[in-house]
C-alpha cells in the first residue's frame, strides 16, 4: 500500500469517525460514502429517509436531485466540489419535466406538488460554475443549508421557493450572476407573500454578486448576523401589489459594507450601485442594529438604508428602522423615497445625513 493510499484511507476513516460520533447511539440510519469517480446521485437514490450521503474530498461533475425526506447530503468542506457535467447531446423533443441538470442547477431539493419534502440537510460542500443555481429548493419544509460555498453560478448561489421553515446558516456565496442568496414564494406566479413560518438566514457571507440577499414576497422570517459586501446592492426585501404584502421580517445585526459594484438595469430594476439595505413594497419590517457603511452611487436605489416604492408603485408601510449605525453612505445614510414619509418610522439611528432631512 502506497503512502498516498494510506493517507487517503486515514482521511476517510477520520471523516466517518467524526460523523458517527455525532449520531445517536440508537440511530439505525445508514451512511453512504461517495469517493471521487463515483456517483453522488446513485448514492442519493439508494438512501432511505434519515440516511446520510457523505461525499469525500474531490471534484464531482454532476447535478444531484434530492427527493428523500430526512436525507443529509454532506461533504468534507470546500474540498468536496460539485461542478457541471460535460454537456451531452439532448433530444429536441419536448419533455414533460426538466431535470436538475437540464435546468442548469447543481443540487436540487424538490418536494411534491401538494406535499412538502421535510428535514433535508445540505452541508459542507462547494457548488460552482452551474449555468443557473448552485443549490435550488422547491416545496420543502425545514430544509437546512449550512456551510455551503456557492460561487460563480450563472443566476443564484443558493435559492428557495415555495417552502417553509428553512434555515440558511454560515454559507458563502460569491460571484453569482444575480443574488448570492435568494428566497421567494414563487418567481413565476403573481400571488401574495407566503408565510415562511420562521425561516432563518444567519451568519452567511455574501460577496461580489449582483445582490447579496433577496427576500421576495415572503413573510415571517429573520435575517441576522450576515456579512454582505462588494455586491451591487446588499439586501433587498421585495413586495408588490399582491396580498398579503411582503413583510413581518426582522433584519438585524448585519454588517453591510461597500456594495458599490455597477450592475446594468433589468426589466424589474434600474441600474444598481451603492445600495445597502433596500425595502420596496414591504410592510411591518423591523430593520435594527445593522452596521451599514461606505455605499456610494447614483442609482434611484443608492444609499445606506433605502425605502422605495416597488416597481409597480406599491408603497412600503409601517416599517421601523431603529438603532442602526450608518456612516459614509451617499446620497445619504437614510433614504425615504416614499410619498408619505409618516407611513414608516425612523428612530434612534446613528447617521450623518438623510434624504429627506430630519430622519437621523
Secondary structure, 3 states (H helix, E strand, C coil): CCHHHHHHHHHHHHHHHHHHHCCCCCCCCCEEEECCCCCHHHHHHHCCCCCEEEECCEEEECCEEECCCCCEEECCCCCEEEECCCCCCCCCCCCCCCCCCCCCCCEEEECECCECEECCEEEEEEEECCCCCCEEEECEECCEEEEEEEECCCCCCEEEECCECCEEECCEEECCCCEEEEEECCCCCCCCCEEEEEEEEECCEEECCCEEEEEECEEEEEEECCEEECCCEEEEEECCCCCCCEEEEEEECCEEECCCCCECCCCCCCCECCEEEEEECEECCEEECCEEECCECCCCCCEEEEEECCCCCCCCECCEEECCEEECCECCCEEECCCCHHHCEEECCECCCEECCCCC
